[in-house]
Amino acid sequence: MRNLKVRGIVLAVAGPLLWGVSGTTAQALFTHADVSSNWLVSVRMLISGILLVLYGLLTDRKQNLMIWHHWRDALYLLFFSFVGMAASQYTYFKAIDYGNAATATILQFLSPAFIIIYLALSTRRWPRRIDILSLVMALTGTILLVTHGQLTTLAIPVRGFSWGLLTAMSATLYTLLPRKLLGKYGSIPVVGWSMLIGGIAFSIYYRVWTHMPDFNLATYGRIGFVVIFGTMFAYLFFLGSLQFITATTASVLGCFEPLSATFLSIVFLGVQFGVPETIGAILIIGTVFVQSWATMKGTLHARET
């Protein structure tokens, strides 16, 4: 049992680490190679979708085709593919393109705050005290992150900050929308098909074949890493960890994504992170720990009663 838990923790750390490295690699492509964010999003989703769908068909063909036998679920999958999957991918890489990987990944972690606001409005119930604490932490952290402690100035590009907020909003939709589909069909079919659908649509809309960048060996390697390791394996590792550990534990370990993106951005891309933005990043990422602690506390209380 203990070995299985360790395996789950390793997988839950490996997935976010690869996501973080992928974000930094994407920033290097945008900065040092002739690769646009639109092109990379299209190719990333298309190829990763193909690989994940093939993996699902090879491991459990019946389960991965079942969703297409129910037209309502199939229509909802199409809806999620555009509003959830494609939107989260597109806004994230746009935030990197106009800002940097570290800030984009940290702002993405504002999604728990957006979820709290959505649930409060949809249920017409005032947030819990711990939710209000999370909102205060997220707001304070965001202010410190984007102003570097100088409250009268914006230290990152306006478009980078705007796309970062859109990344958090789309991450909220990505989290909330597919819950029923995931419970019914599992993660691999939902993620694989939605990536493939989003990738096909984006590729046709953007016409990737007419915007081919000038490739060299380094560019091929970076794109290959983003597609294979930063997407397919990252998803497989993180989703695979849920077989051995709880979703709450996995969400906490997801903090390795912004940590790795920030570290690599500072070391290799020269992104400056001072004390105010570091405190801001800690506050934003800390909302995940606060919410996870509240979830675990509620679970323990339910068991005792």
PyMOL commands that set and color helices and strands:
alter all, ss='L'
color gray80, all
select helices_A, chain A and resi 2-32+37-69+71-98+101-108+111-123+129-147+158-176+179-185+187-206+208-210+217-241+247-253+256-269+275-304
alter helices_A, ss='H'
color red, helices_A
deselect
rebuild
show_as cartoon
